[in-house]
Amino acid sequence: MAKETKHFTESELSRIVEMAWEDRTPFEAIKRSFSLNESAVIRVMRSQVKPRSFRLWRQRVTSRKTKHLMLRSPDVSRGYCATQYKQR
């Protein structure tokens, strides 16, 4: 297990992986929530997902401008779809 993953609970690791997979969630949001920079997120992903899934994720992230706040279009003002977290 990577040393970054030692101090996270299973549910926190699951949330990190989920945030990393989300196209509109920037690395800066993960850093703000979990104090992990981009390279640490990459290490966590490598240790938590299957090798093929990791390669697919890296391929996806490399082409996503929304994964970095500085590269984001000003039109992208939120990290998730308005209907993603529905309130009852």
C-alpha positions in Angstrom: 0.0 0.0 0.0 1.3 3.4 -0.9 2.2 5.6 2.0 -0.4 8.2 1.0 -3.2 5.6 1.5 -2.2 4.6 5.0 -3.9 7.5 6.8 -7.2 7.3 4.8 -10.2 5.2 5.7 -11.7 2.9 3.1 -14.6 5.4 2.5 -12.1 8.3 2.1 -10.1 6.3 -0.5 -13.3 5.5 -2.3 -14.2 9.2 -2.4 -10.8 10.1 -3.7 -11.1 7.6 -6.5 -14.6 8.8 -7.2 -13.5 12.4 -7.4 -10.5 11.5 -9.6 -12.8 9.7 -12.1 -15.2 12.7 -12.2 -14.4 14.8 -15.3 -15.3 18.1 -13.8 -13.7 17.7 -10.4 -10.3 19.4 -10.5 -7.2 18.1 -8.8 -7.3 21.3 -6.7 -10.6 20.2 -5.2 -9.1 16.8 -4.2 -6.1 18.7 -2.7 -8.5 21.0 -0.7 -10.5 18.0 0.6 -7.7 15.5 1.2 -4.4 17.4 1.0 -3.2 15.3 -1.9 -1.5 16.9 -4.9 -1.8 15.6 -8.4 1.1 13.2 -8.1 -0.2 11.8 -4.9 -3.6 11.3 -6.5 -1.9 9.4 -9.3 -0.2 7.1 -6.7 -3.5 6.5 -4.9 -5.2 5.7 -8.1 -2.4 3.3 -9.1 -2.8 1.5 -5.8 -6.6 1.4 -5.7 -7.8 0.5 -9.2 -6.9 -2.3 -11.6 -4.0 -1.7 -13.9 -6.2 -1.4 -17.0 -8.6 1.0 -15.3 -5.6 3.1 -14.2 -4.3 3.3 -17.8 -7.7 4.3 -19.0 -8.0 6.9 -16.3 -4.6 8.4 -17.0 -5.5 8.6 -20.7 -8.7 10.4 -19.8 -7.2 12.8 -17.3 -4.4 13.8 -19.7 -6.8 15.1 -22.2 -9.2 16.9 -19.7 -8.7 20.6 -19.3 -11.4 20.5 -16.6 -9.0 18.6 -14.2 -7.0 21.8 -13.6 -8.6 25.0 -12.5 -6.0 27.1 -14.4 -6.9 25.4 -17.7 -10.7 25.5 -17.2 -13.0 27.6 -19.2 -14.7 30.4 -17.2 -17.9 28.8 -18.4 -17.3 25.8 -16.1 -18.3 27.2 -12.7 -19.1 24.1 -10.7 -17.6 20.6 -10.2 -20.7 18.5 -10.8 -24.0 18.4 -12.7 -26.8 20.3 -11.0 -28.9 17.2 -10.8 -26.1 14.9 -9.6 -26.8 15.5 -5.9 -30.6 15.6 -5.7 -32.2 16.9 -2.5 -35.4 15.2 -1.3 
